[in-house]
Amino acid sequence: MVRRWGDARRELLELWIARRPVISYDREIAARWGELAGTAQQRGRPKPQNDTRIAACCVRHDVPLVTLNTSDFKDFKRQLCVAS
C-alpha cells in the first residue's frame, strides 16, 4: 500500500508468499514462547513479542533461525542455533 503497487506487482508478491511455509501456532509453541519471554524478562532484557514468537517456532520445530539481524536474537542463543 505504501509503495502504491499495481495489481500485477501485488499478484507477484502473493505468488511469492504462497510458496512459503506457514507455521501454525500450537500449545508447544505457546509454552516455548512463555519460557523465552519469561527468561528474557528475568534477565532484565525483555524481547519484542514477534522476535520471541519466531524463536519459539524454531525451538518447537528444531530448525535453525536464519537471519541477518543476529543481534535481535542473540539473547536466545542457548535455546536455538542462530545462523546468519
N, C-alpha and C positions, 0 to 999 in steps of 0.2 A: 504494500500500500504506500509506504513512504517513497519508494522509487517510482511509483506510478507505472508499474509494469503492465504491458498489454496482455491480452488473453493468451497469445502464443507463448510468451515467456513464462507466465504463470502455469500454463499447462506443462511446460518442460520441467518446472520445479516440482509439480505434483507427480510427474512420472519418476523423477529422481527420488523423491520422498517415498514413493510406493515400493521402491526396491530396497528400502532399509528395514531392518527388523524392528519389531515393536515388542518391548518387554512389558508384559502385563504385571501390574502390581499385585503382590500376594502377601500373605501373613509373614513369610520368612523375610521378604524384603523389608516389610514394616519393622520387624524385630531388629534386623541389621541396621536399619536407619536409626532406630531408637538407641542402639548401642553406640553407633558412631557419633550421633548428635550428643548423647549424654557424656561420652568420653571427652569430646571436644569442649563441651561446656565446663566439665570438671577441670580441664586444663586451663580454663580461662580464655579459650580461643574458639568460641562458637563459630560454626561454618554456615554459609548460606544453605538453605534447605535444598535448592536444586543441586548443588555440589554433593551434598550428603546423600541425596537420592541416587545420583549417578554412581557414587561409590558403593552404596548399599546393593544396587543391582549387580555390580561387578562382583562383589563379595558373594552374593547369593548364587550367581551362576558360575563362579570360579573362572572368570575371564579377566584378563589384564585391562586396565584402564589406559587407553591410549589418548594422549592429549598434548597439545603444545603449551598448555598452561599448567605445567607441573607444580608451580608454586601454589595453585589453588587446591591441590590435593596432597601436598607433602605431609600434612598432619595425619593423613590416613595411611601412610606407607607401611605401618605394621600390619594393617588389615588387608592390604591389596598390593599388587605389583603395579606400579605406575611406570608406564613406558612412554617415552616422548619420540 
